[in-house]
Amino acid sequence: MPSARMQMSGREFECTAEPHAWTHGIGVAIEIFRPNELVGVVVVLCSHDSPDFSTLSPLPPAALCDVALSRFVAGDLAVTLEKDLRWQENLREIVGDRTVSPLYCGFSPTASFPDGLIRLHGSGG
C-alpha cells in the first residue's frame, strides 16, 4: 500500500492509499493519519464515462493508488489536505465525536460529480 508524508501548519501527516470498490468506475481511498489516529479520508473516483477512464482503468491497483496519492500530495486534486481537515473539524463540531467522513473527488482537479452522487456515496453507499 503506497504511503506519503505531508506537512501542514507544522504538523506531520501520514497518508496511505488503497483501492476503493465503486460500481460506477474505479476508486482509491486515501486515509490521513496523525500519529496513529485516523483524521481524514479522501476518496478519488473515476467514472466509466470519464475521459480519464481509458487511461486509468488498465493500471494495476498499486499503480492506480500511486497516481491518486501523488496527485493528492501535489495538491492536484479538487480536495486537498487542508480542505479535508477543515471538513473533518466542521463535522466534529456538529456530531461531537471523532467521526471521520470521506470527501469525494475525481482524479483530475476539474472532475466533479453531481450532488446526488456525492450524497449517495457520502452516506456510506
C-alpha contacts under 8 A as a table, 3 or more apart, distances in Angstrom:
res1	aa1	res2	aa2	distance
1	M	16	T	6.70
1	M	17	A	6.13
1	M	18	E	6.10
1	M	62	A	6.89
1	M	65	C	7.79
2	P	16	T	5.74
2	P	17	A	5.68
2	P	18	E	7.57
2	P	62	A	7.29
2	P	65	C	6.77
2	P	66	D	6.21
2	P	69	L	7.64
3	S	14	E	6.96
3	S	15	C	5.37
3	S	16	T	4.25
3	S	17	A	6.44
3	S	69	L	7.58
4	A	14	E	5.85
4	A	15	C	5.22
4	A	16	T	6.60
4	A	69	L	7.62
4	A	73	V	7.58
5	R	12	E	6.86
5	R	13	F	5.59
5	R	14	E	4.59
5	R	15	C	6.10
6	M	12	E	5.75
6	M	13	F	5.11
6	M	14	E	6.41
6	M	15	C	7.47
6	M	73	V	6.94
7	Q	10	G	6.25
7	Q	11	R	5.45
7	Q	12	E	4.47
7	Q	13	F	6.02
8	M	11	R	5.36
8	M	12	E	6.64
8	M	13	F	7.96
8	M	82	E	7.69
12	E	34	R	6.68
13	F	32	I	6.50
13	F	33	F	5.57
13	F	34	R	4.91
13	F	35	P	7.42
14	E	32	I	5.84
14	E	33	F	5.09
14	E	34	R	6.36
14	E	35	P	7.83
15	C	30	I	6.45
15	C	31	E	5.53
15	C	32	I	4.55
15	C	33	F	6.21
15	C	69	L	7.85
16	T	30	I	5.48
16	T	31	E	5.32
16	T	32	I	6.74
16	T	69	L	7.50
17	A	28	V	6.45
17	A	29	A	5.58
17	A	30	I	4.40
17	A	31	E	6.42
17	A	65	C	5.48
17	A	66	D	7.47
17	A	68	A	7.67
17	A	69	L	6.25
18	E	28	V	5.59
18	E	29	A	5.47
18	E	30	I	6.69
18	E	61	P	7.84
18	E	62	A	7.65
18	E	65	C	5.87
19	P	27	G	6.03
19	P	28	V	4.44
19	P	29	A	6.13
19	P	61	P	6.30
19	P	62	A	8.00
19	P	64	L	7.88
19	P	65	C	6.58
20	H	26	I	7.22
20	H	27	G	4.75
20	H	28	V	4.63
20	H	29	A	5.43
20	H	43	V	7.52
21	A	26	I	6.87
21	A	27	G	6.30
21	A	28	V	7.96
22	W	25	G	5.77
22	W	26	I	5.83
22	W	27	G	6.19
23	T	26	I	7.63
24	H	47	S	5.48
24	H	48	H	6.11
25	G	45	L	7.20
25	G	46	C	5.63
25	G	47	S	4.21
25	G	48	H	4.75
25	G	53	F	7.80
26	I	45	L	5.85
26	I	46	C	5.34
26	I	47	S	6.48
26	I	48	H	7.72
26	I	57	S	7.11
27	G	43	V	6.76
27	G	44	V	5.44
27	G	45	L	4.34
27	G	46	C	6.27
28	V	43	V	5.70
28	V	44	V	5.18
28	V	45	L	6.63
28	V	64	L	7.45
28	V	65	C	5.99
28	V	68	A	6.76
29	A	41	V	6.84
29	A	42	V	5.88
29	A	43	V	4.41
29	A	44	V	6.33
30	I	41	V	5.58
30	I	42	V	5.09
30	I	43	V	6.10
30	I	44	V	7.70
30	I	69	L	6.92
31	E	38	L	7.01
31	E	39	V	7.90
31	E	40	G	5.98
31	E	41	V	4.57
31	E	42	V	6.60
32	I	38	L	5.89
32	I	39	V	5.68
32	I	40	G	4.85
32	I	41	V	5.92
33	F	36	N	6.08
33	F	37	E	5.24
33	F	38	L	4.46
33	F	39	V	5.41
33	F	40	G	7.00
34	R	37	E	5.34
34	R	38	L	6.62
34	R	39	V	6.54
38	L	100	V	7.61
39	V	85	L	7.29
39	V	88	Q	7.30
39	V	100	V	6.54
40	G	84	D	6.34
40	G	85	L	6.36
40	G	88	Q	6.52
40	G	100	V	5.91
40	G	101	S	7.14
40	G	102	P	6.81
41	V	84	D	7.35
41	V	100	V	7.10
41	V	101	S	6.67
41	V	102	P	4.59
41	V	103	L	6.53
42	V	79	V	7.39
42	V	84	D	7.20
42	V	102	P	5.23
42	V	103	L	4.94
42	V	104	Y	5.84
42	V	105	C	7.53
43	V	102	P	6.43
43	V	103	L	6.18
43	V	104	Y	4.81
43	V	105	C	6.43
44	V	68	A	6.73
44	V	104	Y	5.93
44	V	105	C	5.05
44	V	106	G	5.21
44	V	107	F	5.89
45	L	104	Y	7.20
45	L	105	C	6.10
45	L	106	G	4.78
45	L	107	F	6.20
46	C	50	S	6.30
46	C	52	D	7.07
46	C	53	F	6.16
46	C	106	G	5.75
46	C	107	F	6.26
47	S	50	S	5.28
47	S	53	F	6.69
48	H	53	F	5.91
49	D	53	F	6.96
50	S	53	F	5.35
51	P	54	S	6.82
52	D	55	T	5.40
52	D	56	L	6.11
52	D	107	F	7.87
53	F	56	L	5.13
53	F	57	S	5.53
54	S	57	S	5.70
54	S	58	P	7.20
55	T	58	P	6.69
55	T	59	L	7.81
56	L	59	L	5.65
56	L	64	L	6.88
59	L	63	A	5.91
59	L	64	L	5.79
60	P	63	A	5.43
60	P	64	L	6.26
61	P	64	L	5.06
61	P	65	C	6.16
62	A	65	C	5.10
62	A	66	D	6.21
63	A	66	D	4.89
63	A	67	V	6.23
64	L	67	V	5.13
64	L	68	A	6.34
65	C	68	A	5.20
65	C	69	L	6.00
66	D	69	L	5.19
66	D	70	S	5.89
67	V	70	S	5.32
67	V	71	R	6.16
68	A	71	R	5.28
68	A	72	F	6.16
68	A	107	F	6.57
69	L	72	F	5.01
69	L	73	V	6.10
70	S	73	V	5.15
70	S	74	A	6.06
71	R	74	A	5.08
71	R	75	G	6.12
71	R	76	D	4.89
71	R	77	L	6.13
71	R	107	F	7.82
72	F	75	G	5.14
72	F	76	D	5.90
72	F	77	L	5.69
72	F	79	V	7.61
72	F	80	T	6.45
72	F	81	L	7.69
73	V	76	D	7.63
73	V	80	T	7.98
73	V	81	L	7.96
75	G	78	A	7.96
75	G	79	V	7.87
75	G	80	T	5.77
75	G	81	L	7.96
76	D	80	T	7.95
76	D	108	S	6.99
76	D	109	P	5.84
77	L	80	T	6.49
77	L	105	C	7.13
77	L	106	G	7.12
77	L	107	F	6.49
77	L	108	S	5.70
77	L	109	P	4.39
77	L	110	T	7.98
78	A	105	C	6.08
78	A	106	G	7.31
78	A	108	S	7.33
78	A	109	P	4.62
78	A	110	T	6.94
78	A	111	A	7.66
79	V	83	K	6.00
79	V	84	D	6.60
79	V	103	L	7.33
79	V	104	Y	7.49
79	V	105	C	6.31
80	T	83	K	5.18
80	T	84	D	6.19
81	L	84	D	5.23
81	L	85	L	6.13
82	E	85	L	5.28
82	E	86	R	6.12
83	K	86	R	5.14
83	K	87	W	6.13
84	D	87	W	5.02
84	D	88	Q	6.22
84	D	103	L	6.70
85	L	88	Q	5.08
85	L	89	E	6.12
86	R	89	E	5.09
86	R	90	N	6.19
87	W	90	N	5.21
87	W	91	L	6.12
88	Q	91	L	4.99
88	Q	92	R	6.16
88	Q	99	T	7.78
88	Q	100	V	6.24
88	Q	101	S	6.91
89	E	92	R	5.15
89	E	93	E	6.41
90	N	93	E	5.16
90	N	94	I	6.51
91	L	94	I	5.18
91	L	95	V	5.96
91	L	96	G	7.81
91	L	99	T	7.43
91	L	100	V	7.91
91	L	101	S	7.94
92	R	95	V	5.15
92	R	96	G	4.97
92	R	97	D	5.51
92	R	98	R	6.14
92	R	99	T	6.46
93	E	96	G	5.34
93	E	97	D	7.86
95	V	99	T	7.41
101	S	122	G	7.56
102	P	122	G	6.78
103	L	122	G	7.35
104	Y	118	I	6.99
104	Y	122	G	7.62
105	C	111	A	6.93
105	C	112	S	6.51
105	C	113	F	7.53
106	G	109	P	6.94
106	G	110	T	7.60
106	G	111	A	4.78
106	G	112	S	6.19
106	G	113	F	7.81
107	F	111	A	6.76
108	S	111	A	5.32
113	F	117	L	6.36
113	F	118	I	6.63
114	P	117	L	5.41
114	P	118	I	6.61
115	D	118	I	5.19
115	D	119	R	6.25
116	G	119	R	5.11
116	G	120	L	6.04
117	L	120	L	5.03
117	L	121	H	6.18
118	I	121	H	5.32
118	I	122	G	5.46
119	R	122	G	4.92
119	R	123	S	5.95
120	L	123	S	5.60
120	L	124	G	7.29
120	L	125	G	5.67
121	H	124	G	5.49
121	H	125	G	4.36
122	G	125	G	6.77
